Amino acid sequence: MPQTMTQADYARRCNVTRAAVNEWKRDGRIVMAGPLVDVEASDAQLARNRREGLPPLNPCPPAVRRGRPRRGDFVTLRRDVIGARLAGLD
């Protein structure tokens, strides 16, 4: 079974926007396996068909944290920032 990933994950992996991946999909430059991108086939097709070749790949794309930040995270961060500023005044 081919390795697949979402368009957003493939965009992060290729260091491009999701809109660029959507354009590649529309133009038939990448291979889709249903709603997901077939990674190996798409990499080979991009390397073959793009003037610049395959874009530089990000081996470990950043994780995306979805949703609203928890209130506690902001309060803790704010407390740390204020504490550091107060310590700098001494």
TARA-V752108 format. One line per field, one symbol per residue. ss: DSSP state (H for helix, E for strand, - for the rest). psi: psi as a letter, one per 30 degrees, with the letter a starting at -180 (. if undefined). burial: # if it has 9 or more other ideal C-beta (glycine too) atoms within 8 Angstrom, else .. A space follows every 50 residues. Layout:
ss: ???
psi: ???
burial: ???
This chain:
ss: ---EE-HHHHHHHH---HHHHHHHHHH----EE--EEEHHHHHHHHHHH- --------------------HHHHHHHHHHHHHHHHHHH-
psi: klkllleeeeeeeghlleeeeeeeeefgflkkibflkjeeeeeeeeeefk efaklkkjeikkkkjlakkkeeeeeeeeeeeeeeeeeff.
burial: ....#.########.....###.##...##.#...####.###.###..# ...##..#...............#................
